[in-house]
Amino acid sequence: IASPEVDEAIAGLLAHAPENLRLVIAGRSAPSIRLGKLRAAGEVLELAPADLAFDLEETRSFLRDRCQIEVPAREVAALLETTEGWPASLQMIAISMRSSTDLRRVLRSAIGQPQLLRRYLREEVMQELPPALRDFLLRTSILDAFNASLAAAVSEVTDAAEMLAEIERRQLFVVSLDDDGHWFRYHHLFGECLRKDLEQTYPHELADLHMRAAEWLAGARRLSDAVRHAMEAKAPERALALV
């Protein structure tokens, strides 16, 4: 459902709805209909990815039920940290465990970035995106954390703020790092997948991307991060000057 006409129809339905109406909308991204008035009245219940993420006990129970094995607590904690409780990634890990007798090898592979998950993200997420947004994701994946200004400097797009708003709207595995919604990072596994694809898609741009990141961070006096990106750009002289 992507047409403005459908959004208007749903908005009209909600504006004239009887009190006993309950409307449920599910999707990968947030709906485009205007919900501000309903939110203010406390008449909207929203479940975002963070609400659906598993905690430690839920992760252990999920793997026990799916794999019929008791995964050691240390490995469960490592998986939870890597997947950030994302159920789809845990499901793929469970599939790998069921088809292998070497539990520790599967766990090491899962924690180190499973190929099955990368394929899923490419087929189910990345291919559905507009090319400009996909390229923006790839080029900004080198950043541990970013705001609109840093993302614009690295990707060299003029509408970085709009891109970030669209990423949030599509709920593309982005995590807000502050209450004001200025700084973000990508979900660990999603970021890893993006960086792998960046290396394959635009390998000749890697040095320039890191150098642009280094210069912006240096200007913002985030010198430790600037040094790291200068080294990634194979520019030790610039890194030394920053030190």
Backbone as CSV, one residue per row, in Angstrom:
resi,resn,N_x,N_y,N_z,CA_x,CA_y,CA_z,C_x,C_y,C_z
1,ILE,0.867,-1.177,0.000,0.000,0.000,0.000,0.900,1.221,0.000
2,ALA,0.985,1.883,-1.157,1.928,3.001,-1.259,1.324,4.243,-1.880
3,SER,0.056,4.206,-2.280,-0.509,5.344,-2.995,-1.104,6.364,-2.034
4,PRO,-1.007,7.657,-2.356,-1.614,8.703,-1.521,-3.122,8.533,-1.376
5,GLU,-3.766,7.974,-2.397,-5.218,7.778,-2.329,-5.593,6.819,-1.204
6,VAL,-4.796,5.766,-1.037,-5.070,4.821,0.048,-4.844,5.490,1.406
7,ASP,-3.780,6.280,1.510,-3.526,7.003,2.765,-4.695,7.924,3.107
8,GLU,-5.214,8.621,2.095,-6.332,9.534,2.336,-7.587,8.767,2.749
9,ALA,-7.803,7.613,2.131,-8.973,6.812,2.473,-8.899,6.322,3.920
10,ILE,-7.723,5.868,4.337,-7.564,5.386,5.709,-7.695,6.545,6.689
11,ALA,-7.119,7.696,6.337,-7.233,8.873,7.206,-8.702,9.269,7.371
12,GLY,-9.467,9.209,6.279,-10.889,9.521,6.367,-11.639,8.527,7.219
13,LEU,-11.290,7.254,7.096,-11.913,6.217,7.926,-11.656,6.473,9.405
14,LEU,-10.402,6.803,9.727,-10.049,7.042,11.131,-10.740,8.298,11.670
15,ALA,-10.893,9.307,10.819,-11.502,10.559,11.267,-12.977,10.376,11.620
16,HIS,-13.627,9.407,11.005,-15.057,9.204,11.224,-15.348,7.826,11.829
17,ALA,-14.358,7.249,12.500,-14.509,5.879,12.997,-15.357,5.842,14.264
18,PRO,-16.195,4.827,14.415,-16.891,4.629,15.688,-15.905,4.187,16.764
19,GLU,-16.324,4.307,18.012,-15.401,4.039,19.121,-14.967,2.574,19.187
20,ASN,-15.770,1.672,18.645,-15.420,0.257,18.776,-14.564,-0.254,17.606
21,LEU,-14.092,0.645,16.732,-13.249,0.218,15.613,-11.800,0.042,16.062
22,ARG,-11.199,-1.069,15.669,-9.775,-1.309,15.891,-9.144,-1.586,14.534
23,LEU,-8.206,-0.746,14.132,-7.530,-0.892,12.838,-6.102,-1.354,13.079
24,VAL,-5.713,-2.444,12.430,-4.364,-2.998,12.578,-3.630,-2.865,11.251
25,ILE,-2.466,-2.250,11.272,-1.627,-2.104,10.082,-0.261,-2.710,10.384
26,ALA,0.180,-3.627,9.533,1.486,-4.268,9.714,2.314,-4.085,8.460
27,GLY,3.604,-3.868,8.619,4.466,-3.709,7.451,5.913,-3.537,7.853
28,ARG,6.785,-3.579,6.855,8.213,-3.407,7.129,8.547,-1.969,7.487
29,SER,7.779,-1.011,6.958,8.047,0.396,7.223,6.844,1.055,7.873
30,ALA,7.052,2.248,8.430,5.963,2.971,9.088,4.965,3.470,8.037
31,PRO,3.681,3.473,8.350,2.693,3.946,7.381,2.812,5.442,7.145
32,SER,2.327,5.893,5.993,2.421,7.311,5.633,1.243,8.131,6.143
33,ILE,0.230,7.479,6.702,-0.945,8.218,7.156,-0.589,9.088,8.349
34,ARG,-1.320,10.185,8.508,-1.053,11.128,9.597,-1.622,10.574,10.906
35,LEU,-0.751,10.404,11.881,-1.145,9.802,13.149,-0.931,10.728,14.336
36,GLY,-0.495,11.980,14.085,-0.147,12.879,15.184,-1.285,13.102,16.162
37,LYS,-2.483,13.340,15.654,-3.634,13.604,16.520,-3.990,12.380,17.354
38,LEU,-3.941,11.213,16.724,-4.256,9.978,17.451,-3.187,9.672,18.500
39,ARG,-1.928,9.935,18.153,-0.852,9.725,19.135,-1.053,10.636,20.351
40,ALA,-1.382,11.894,20.081,-1.577,12.847,21.174,-2.729,12.422,22.084
41,ALA,-3.725,11.765,21.510,-4.879,11.319,22.290,-4.653,9.948,22.924
42,GLY,-3.473,9.356,22.707,-3.188,8.048,23.280,-3.992,6.931,22.649
43,GLU,-4.335,7.099,21.371,-5.191,6.127,20.695,-4.433,5.272,19.675
44,VAL,-3.098,5.286,19.768,-2.279,4.477,18.866,-1.335,3.613,19.688
45,LEU,-1.288,2.340,19.375,-0.299,1.433,19.953,0.663,1.054,18.841
46,GLU,1.931,1.429,18.990,2.931,1.179,17.954,3.982,0.197,18.457
47,LEU,4.232,-0.830,17.668,5.267,-1.806,17.976,6.395,-1.642,16.962
48,ALA,7.527,-1.164,17.416,8.698,-0.938,16.566,9.663,-2.122,16.713
49,PRO,10.709,-2.165,15.875,11.666,-3.279,15.975,12.219,-3.494,17.380
50,ALA,12.476,-2.418,18.110,13.023,-2.577,19.465,12.052,-3.308,20.381
51,ASP,10.745,-3.139,20.155,9.749,-3.830,20.969,9.697,-5.317,20.658
52,LEU,10.095,-5.693,19.458,10.031,-7.088,19.036,11.339,-7.847,19.271
53,ALA,12.399,-7.146,19.660,13.696,-7.791,19.864,13.654,-8.719,21.068
54,PHE,14.366,-9.847,20.964,14.447,-10.815,22.060,15.447,-10.350,23.113
55,ASP,15.167,-10.691,24.366,16.159,-10.481,25.411,16.945,-11.780,25.607
56,LEU,17.777,-11.828,26.644,18.668,-12.978,26.838,17.882,-14.268,27.041
57,GLU,16.886,-14.255,27.922,16.127,-15.468,28.204,15.303,-15.902,27.005
58,GLU,14.735,-14.938,26.281,13.958,-15.274,25.085,14.854,-15.864,24.001
59,THR,16.085,-15.347,23.894,17.032,-15.905,22.933,17.387,-17.337,23.292
60,ARG,17.663,-17.585,24.562,18.002,-18.944,25.004,16.824,-19.892,24.756
61,SER,15.624,-19.458,25.101,14.445,-20.307,24.914,14.193,-20.587,23.436
62,PHE,14.366,-19.563,22.601,14.155,-19.727,21.164,15.107,-20.774,20.596
63,LEU,16.393,-20.671,20.926,17.377,-21.624,20.409,17.130,-23.021,20.969
64,ARG,16.719,-23.112,22.232,16.432,-24.417,22.822,15.246,-25.079,22.126
65,ASP,14.197,-24.296,21.858,12.998,-24.860,21.229,13.232,-25.207,19.764
66,ARG,14.003,-24.351,19.062,14.228,-24.576,17.635,15.262,-25.673,17.383
67,CYS,16.309,-25.692,18.202,17.441,-26.580,17.932,17.445,-27.833,18.793
68,GLN,16.590,-27.841,19.798,16.544,-28.979,20.722,17.881,-29.197,21.431
69,ILE,18.607,-28.100,21.662,19.858,-28.173,22.402,19.927,-27.004,23.363
70,GLU,20.729,-27.171,24.395,20.923,-26.109,25.378,22.204,-25.365,25.012
71,VAL,22.075,-24.186,24.487,23.242,-23.399,24.084,23.876,-22.777,25.325
72,PRO,25.192,-22.901,25.499,25.852,-22.325,26.675,25.567,-20.835,26.822
73,ALA,25.480,-20.387,28.070,25.088,-19.003,28.351,26.040,-18.004,27.698
74,ARG,27.330,-18.324,27.666,28.302,-17.393,27.089,28.046,-17.184,25.598
75,GLU,27.742,-18.305,24.876,27.466,-18.200,23.449,26.142,-17.490,23.194
76,VAL,25.161,-17.723,24.067,23.878,-17.031,23.921,24.077,-15.526,24.052
77,ALA,24.877,-15.129,25.043,25.130,-13.701,25.238,25.853,-13.095,24.039
78,ALA,26.794,-13.836,23.453,27.514,-13.343,22.280,26.583,-13.209,21.079
79,LEU,25.700,-14.192,20.912,24.736,-14.121,19.814,23.784,-12.943,20.000
80,LEU,23.355,-12.735,21.238,22.432,-11.629,21.506,23.099,-10.289,21.201
81,GLU,24.367,-10.162,21.578,25.086,-8.913,21.311,25.237,-8.677,19.810
82,THR,25.511,-9.754,19.061,25.715,-9.624,17.628,24.420,-9.348,16.885
83,THR,23.369,-10.091,17.230,22.093,-9.964,16.511,21.220,-8.859,17.069
84,GLU,21.539,-8.360,18.277,20.722,-7.357,18.955,19.270,-7.826,19.099
85,GLY,19.123,-9.152,19.254,17.799,-9.711,19.500,16.911,-9.792,18.279
86,TRP,17.474,-9.630,17.090,16.674,-9.648,15.872,16.209,-11.077,15.591
87,PRO,14.909,-11.349,15.672,14.427,-12.729,15.544,14.777,-13.400,14.213
88,ALA,14.726,-12.662,13.105,15.008,-13.278,11.799,16.422,-13.838,11.744
89,SER,17.380,-13.105,12.302,18.759,-13.600,12.273,18.909,-14.824,13.173
90,LEU,18.230,-14.822,14.309,18.288,-15.989,15.193,17.651,-17.210,14.530
91,GLN,16.587,-16.991,13.756,15.960,-18.094,13.038,16.932,-18.713,12.040
92,MET,17.701,-17.889,11.324,18.662,-18.420,10.356,19.788,-19.179,11.050
93,ILE,20.198,-18.668,12.205,21.223,-19.368,12.979,20.682,-20.718,13.440
94,ALA,19.421,-20.751,13.862,18.807,-22.005,14.301,18.770,-23.015,13.158
95,ILE,18.474,-22.536,11.932,18.467,-23.432,10.765,19.853,-24.031,10.558
96,SER,20.890,-23.206,10.682,22.263,-23.689,10.521,22.615,-24.715,11.592
97,MET,22.148,-24.471,12.815,22.446,-25.390,13.910,21.791,-26.750,13.691
98,ARG,20.565,-26.731,13.150,19.845,-27.989,12.962,20.514,-28.864,11.899
99,SER,21.227,-28.226,10.967,21.839,-28.977,9.873,23.316,-29.268,10.106
100,SER,23.811,-28.977,11.305,25.227,-29.190,11.588,25.389,-29.861,12.944
101,THR,26.385,-30.714,13.040,26.685,-31.369,14.314,27.754,-30.618,15.098
102,ASP,28.388,-29.647,14.473,29.447,-28.871,15.119,28.855,-27.553,15.606
103,LEU,28.316,-27.562,16.824,27.635,-26.387,17.363,28.576,-25.200,17.452
104,ARG,29.771,-25.407,17.964,30.685,-24.282,18.163,31.092,-23.653,16.834
105,ARG,31.250,-24.471,15.785,31.593,-23.902,14.484,30.455,-23.030,13.959
106,VAL,29.231,-23.496,14.124,28.080,-22.716,13.666,27.985,-21.410,14.438
107,LEU,28.217,-21.474,15.745,28.156,-20.268,16.565,29.229,-19.275,16.148
108,ARG,30.440,-19.767,15.906,31.511,-18.868,15.466,31.151,-18.228,14.126
109,SER,30.597,-19.025,13.212,30.200,-18.497,11.913,29.084,-17.480,12.057
110,ALA,28.127,-17.774,12.931,26.997,-16.863,13.122,27.456,-15.538,13.697
111,ILE,28.327,-15.612,14.701,28.817,-14.395,15.335,29.702,-13.607,14.375
112,GLY,30.362,-14.305,13.450,31.258,-13.653,12.507,30.598,-13.202,11.224
113,GLN,29.296,-13.275,11.118,28.508,-12.811,9.977,28.125,-13.954,9.032
114,PRO,26.979,-14.572,9.244,26.554,-15.701,8.407,26.175,-15.263,6.992
115,GLN,26.581,-16.077,6.008,26.267,-15.778,4.616,24.766,-15.812,4.371
116,LEU,24.060,-16.706,5.076,22.616,-16.826,4.895,21.916,-15.515,5.230
117,LEU,22.384,-14.864,6.269,21.770,-13.603,6.675,22.056,-12.507,5.652
118,ARG,23.264,-12.457,5.132,23.591,-11.465,4.114,22.714,-11.652,2.885
119,ARG,22.483,-12.907,2.500,21.628,-13.175,1.350,20.203,-12.704,1.621
120,TYR,19.734,-12.940,2.833,18.387,-12.506,3.201,18.259,-10.986,3.092
121,LEU,19.227,-10.270,3.643,19.172,-8.807,3.611,19.228,-8.278,2.185
122,ARG,20.048,-8.905,1.342,20.115,-8.470,-0.049,18.779,-8.695,-0.761
123,GLU,18.215,-9.879,-0.593,17.021,-10.243,-1.355,15.762,-9.596,-0.813
124,GLU,15.652,-9.483,0.512,14.409,-9.027,1.115,14.405,-7.541,1.473
125,VAL,15.579,-6.947,1.565,15.648,-5.549,1.995,16.275,-4.673,0.916
126,MET,17.522,-4.936,0.571,18.269,-4.031,-0.301,17.681,-3.934,-1.707
127,GLN,17.231,-5.053,-2.267,16.720,-5.022,-3.635,15.429,-4.234,-3.758
128,GLU,14.736,-4.023,-2.642,13.478,-3.304,-2.670,13.671,-1.786,-2.589
129,LEU,14.901,-1.333,-2.394,15.148,0.087,-2.164,15.449,0.829,-3.461
130,PRO,15.121,2.128,-3.522,15.541,2.946,-4.666,17.066,2.984,-4.742
131,PRO,17.647,3.015,-5.936,19.115,2.996,-6.072,19.812,4.093,-5.269
132,ALA,19.254,5.303,-5.250,19.909,6.398,-4.526,19.972,6.112,-3.037
133,LEU,18.908,5.560,-2.481,18.890,5.237,-1.054,19.825,4.072,-0.757
134,ARG,19.877,3.099,-1.642,20.768,1.956,-1.462,22.220,2.414,-1.461
135,ASP,22.582,3.312,-2.388,23.955,3.813,-2.431,24.285,4.632,-1.182
136,PHE,23.318,5.397,-0.694,23.525,6.178,0.531,23.829,5.253,1.698
137,LEU,23.082,4.170,1.813,23.321,3.197,2.884,24.722,2.602,2.776
138,LEU,25.109,2.216,1.574,26.419,1.600,1.387,27.540,2.555,1.776
139,ARG,27.462,3.796,1.297,28.568,4.731,1.511,28.661,5.200,2.962
140,THR,27.544,5.273,3.663,27.592,5.698,5.068,27.845,4.542,6.019
141,SER,27.923,3.330,5.492,28.126,2.165,6.372,29.519,2.139,6.990
142,ILE,30.444,2.956,6.485,31.787,2.986,7.078,31.788,3.685,8.434
143,LEU,30.692,4.371,8.765,30.634,5.193,9.974,30.062,4.406,11.147
144,ASP,30.732,4.478,12.298,30.200,3.852,13.510,28.974,4.595,14.011
145,ALA,28.970,5.910,13.853,27.836,6.751,14.235,27.831,7.949,13.285
146,PHE,26.656,8.500,13.029,26.584,9.588,12.064,25.357,10.444,12.323
147,ASN,25.468,11.709,11.903,24.319,12.597,11.835,24.145,13.016,10.376
148,ALA,23.185,13.886,10.104,22.917,14.263,8.722,24.110,14.958,8.084
149,SER,24.804,15.817,8.853,25.936,16.556,8.298,27.091,15.629,7.941
150,LEU,27.429,14.713,8.827,28.512,13.769,8.553,28.131,12.845,7.402
151,ALA,26.891,12.376,7.384,26.445,11.497,6.305,26.506,12.212,4.964
152,ALA,26.146,13.500,4.950,26.201,14.276,3.712,27.637,14.447,3.243
153,ALA,28.548,14.706,4.173,29.951,14.901,3.809,30.552,13.630,3.221
154,VAL,30.214,12.491,3.778,30.786,11.226,3.312,30.155,10.777,1.999
155,SER,28.829,10.843,1.920,28.126,10.331,0.736,28.062,11.346,-0.394
156,GLU,28.320,12.624,-0.073,28.249,13.717,-1.039,26.857,13.854,-1.660
157,VAL,25.831,13.667,-0.829,24.463,13.946,-1.257,23.986,15.200,-0.544
158,THR,23.110,15.932,-1.194,22.636,17.195,-0.618,21.396,17.023,0.241
159,ASP,20.759,15.863,0.158,19.521,15.644,0.905,19.690,14.548,1.947
160,ALA,20.806,14.578,2.661,21.087,13.533,3.646,20.023,13.475,4.729
161,ALA,19.525,14.636,5.164,18.495,14.640,6.200,17.242,13.922,5.718
162,GLU,16.864,14.159,4.455,15.704,13.469,3.893,15.969,11.973,3.773
163,MET,17.207,11.611,3.412,17.568,10.197,3.322,17.431,9.522,4.685
164,LEU,17.929,10.189,5.725,17.834,9.617,7.066,16.375,9.483,7.507
165,ALA,15.556,10.472,7.159,14.130,10.394,7.491,13.475,9.212,6.781
166,GLU,13.873,8.980,5.520,13.315,7.851,4.773,13.798,6.526,5.349
167,ILE,15.063,6.480,5.776,15.589,5.264,6.411,14.813,4.951,7.685
168,GLU,14.541,5.990,8.483,13.739,5.788,9.689,12.328,5.338,9.348
169,ARG,11.744,5.966,8.332,10.374,5.613,7.971,10.286,4.159,7.532
170,ARG,11.303,3.706,6.791,11.325,2.323,6.324,11.807,1.359,7.400
171,GLN,12.229,1.906,8.548,12.723,1.093,9.669,13.837,0.149,9.208
172,LEU,14.839,0.742,8.562,15.925,-0.025,7.973,17.055,-0.270,8.965
173,PHE,16.750,-0.862,10.082,17.778,-1.305,11.020,18.703,-0.174,11.447
174,VAL,18.124,0.998,11.691,18.897,2.135,12.182,18.521,2.377,13.638
175,VAL,19.501,2.699,14.460,19.298,2.889,15.893,19.607,4.332,16.243
176,SER,18.670,5.015,16.887,18.900,6.387,17.334,19.787,6.373,18.574
177,LEU,20.765,7.272,18.610,21.723,7.307,19.722,21.457,8.441,20.702
178,ASP,20.469,9.281,20.416,20.152,10.357,21.345,18.648,10.631,21.316
179,ASP,18.184,11.356,22.325,16.753,11.634,22.436,16.260,12.584,21.356
180,ASP,17.163,13.398,20.801,16.765,14.382,19.800,16.711,13.809,18.383
181,GLY,17.202,12.579,18.211,17.178,11.978,16.887,18.161,12.598,15.917
182,HIS,19.319,13.046,16.426,20.341,13.639,15.565,21.414,12.625,15.163
183,TRP,21.774,11.742,16.082,22.852,10.784,15.833,22.280,9.371,15.741
184,PHE,22.843,8.596,14.792,22.339,7.253,14.528,23.505,6.289,14.334
185,ARG,23.178,5.028,14.366,24.086,3.975,13.912,23.232,2.881,13.283
186,TYR,23.879,2.029,12.477,23.178,0.905,11.888,23.232,-0.290,12.835
187,HIS,22.210,-1.116,12.786,22.218,-2.391,13.487,23.511,-3.124,13.125
188,HIS,24.123,-3.767,14.104,25.448,-4.355,13.898,25.489,-5.263,12.664
189,LEU,24.543,-6.188,12.555,24.559,-7.123,11.441,24.265,-6.430,10.119
190,PHE,23.345,-5.482,10.131,23.020,-4.746,8.912,24.227,-3.938,8.447
191,GLY,24.903,-3.281,9.400,26.100,-2.524,9.052,27.184,-3.398,8.465
192,GLU,27.372,-4.605,9.034,28.370,-5.530,8.496,28.029,-5.920,7.067
193,CYS,26.757,-6.220,6.823,26.329,-6.588,5.472,26.547,-5.436,4.496
194,LEU,26.228,-4.219,4.927,26.424,-3.054,4.064,27.898,-2.874,3.720
195,ARG,28.770,-3.025,4.711,30.202,-2.828,4.452,30.749,-3.899,3.501
196,LYS,30.286,-5.140,3.650,30.707,-6.190,2.720,30.277,-5.858,1.295
197,ASP,29.031,-5.397,1.158,28.534,-5.042,-0.172,29.246,-3.809,-0.726
198,LEU,29.582,-2.856,0.154,30.327,-1.674,-0.284,31.675,-2.081,-0.861
199,GLU,32.368,-2.992,-0.192,33.680,-3.439,-0.665,33.584,-4.097,-2.036
200,GLN,32.454,-4.765,-2.289,32.281,-5.433,-3.580,31.764,-4.487,-4.655
201,THR,30.945,-3.506,-4.260,30.288,-2.635,-5.236,31.142,-1.432,-5.610
202,TYR,31.721,-0.777,-4.592,32.496,0.439,-4.841,33.876,0.346,-4.166
203,PRO,34.667,-0.652,-4.499,35.970,-0.789,-3.815,36.902,0.397,-4.060
204,HIS,36.773,1.039,-5.231,37.649,2.158,-5.579,37.309,3.423,-4.796
205,GLU,36.146,3.455,-4.121,35.735,4.650,-3.387,36.099,4.598,-1.901
206,LEU,36.553,3.443,-1.422,36.729,3.268,0.021,37.663,4.317,0.619
207,ALA,38.801,4.542,-0.007,39.771,5.491,0.542,39.182,6.900,0.608
208,ASP,38.494,7.328,-0.455,37.905,8.668,-0.472,36.814,8.798,0.591
209,LEU,36.008,7.763,0.756,34.943,7.806,1.768,35.535,7.989,3.163
210,HIS,36.564,7.201,3.461,37.198,7.304,4.782,37.886,8.656,4.956
211,MET,38.459,9.187,3.886,39.137,10.475,4.001,38.139,11.599,4.255
212,ARG,36.984,11.552,3.586,35.964,12.568,3.818,35.449,12.478,5.250
213,ALA,35.305,11.246,5.749,34.884,11.068,7.143,35.933,11.633,8.093
214,ALA,37.201,11.371,7.812,38.273,11.860,8.672,38.276,13.381,8.749
215,GLU,38.096,14.051,7.615,38.146,15.516,7.612,36.947,16.115,8.349
216,TRP,35.768,15.543,8.167,34.603,16.069,8.892,34.784,15.869,10.392
217,LEU,35.225,14.701,10.788,35.401,14.403,12.209,36.504,15.266,12.817
218,ALA,37.547,15.532,12.046,38.602,16.416,12.536,38.048,17.813,12.777
219,GLY,37.224,18.288,11.857,36.620,19.605,12.022,35.683,19.677,13.210
220,ALA,35.081,18.539,13.562,34.181,18.478,14.715,34.938,18.149,16.000
221,ARG,36.267,18.067,15.932,37.139,17.761,17.077,36.892,16.369,17.647
222,ARG,36.436,15.470,16.805,36.313,14.055,17.198,37.560,13.352,16.658
223,LEU,38.678,13.664,17.313,39.985,13.359,16.722,40.306,11.865,16.728
224,SER,39.882,11.152,17.734,40.169,9.719,17.763,39.529,9.018,16.568
225,ASP,38.259,9.344,16.311,37.579,8.749,15.153,38.213,9.230,13.858
226,ALA,38.619,10.487,13.813,39.248,11.023,12.607,40.539,10.276,12.281
227,VAL,41.342,9.993,13.305,42.596,9.262,13.100,42.315,7.876,12.529
228,ARG,41.316,7.202,13.092,40.992,5.846,12.623,40.597,5.865,11.144
229,HIS,39.770,6.821,10.738,39.357,6.880,9.335,40.519,7.278,8.434
230,ALA,41.413,8.125,8.908,42.584,8.472,8.113,43.451,7.244,7.859
231,MET,43.577,6.403,8.861,44.337,5.160,8.681,43.627,4.227,7.700
232,GLU,42.290,4.155,7.808,41.529,3.323,6.866,41.667,3.857,5.441
233,ALA,41.878,5.170,5.302,42.054,5.785,3.989,43.478,5.611,3.467
234,LYS,44.305,4.903,4.211,45.717,4.713,3.840,46.433,6.056,3.748
235,ALA,46.133,6.941,4.722,46.755,8.266,4.764,47.455,8.448,6.105
236,PRO,48.559,7.729,6.339,49.222,7.799,7.645,49.760,9.191,7.974
237,GLU,50.152,9.977,6.939,50.658,11.307,7.219,49.563,12.189,7.829
238,ARG,48.328,12.080,7.291,47.236,12.845,7.823,46.885,12.367,9.238
239,ALA,46.935,11.058,9.443,46.671,10.519,10.776,47.684,11.023,11.783
240,LEU,48.947,11.072,11.369,50.014,11.559,12.256,49.797,13.025,12.597
241,ALA,49.386,13.826,11.613,49.131,15.233,11.848,47.977,15.412,12.844
242,LEU,46.970,14.573,12.753,45.845,14.643,13.678,46.287,14.266,15.086
243,VAL,47.162,13.259,15.192,47.667,12.871,16.509,48.465,14.018,17.128
